[in-house]
Amino acid sequence: MARIGRNQFVINGTAISNRDLNNRHSLNLQVFTYDDKNKLRGLLVFNVEQKICEFMEQDEAVYPKLREVSNLPEPGTCPLAKGEYHIKNFELSDDYLPSDAIDGYYNIVAKLKNGSNTVAALEILVKISHQ
């Protein structure tokens, strides 16, 4: 992740999948409160899980924007073929946050799962401030 402005961040990176990903695989997004002083994860405030092919086909908020800055396939392509995928300058936007999110620190965890097993994860810490 890189900072490109006061409140602008982008994700760049490469993910390599050694196998095709289909609807046995799912994406799980969890948001926890976070106690920055004691460095402790708090309450789970958001949790959603969706099968990967359904996400690629149905998501209208994140996947289309990811496709603009990556080599991810067209919606409806399933399975996601094994290979190397690149993301360049995917901007993290506050459009993804609920308008009533309260100020504070949050631990965001995105997981790729095969059944109940986590096979990859991305974890970030964010601070929300309405100043």
PyMOL commands that set and color helices and strands:
alter all, ss='L'
color gray80, all
select helices_A, chain A and resi 52-58+63-68+94-96
alter helices_A, ss='H'
color red, helices_A
select strands_A, chain A and resi 2-5+8-17+25-35+40-51+83-92+104-114+117-128
alter strands_A, ss='S'
color yellow, strands_A
deselect
rebuild
show_as cartoon
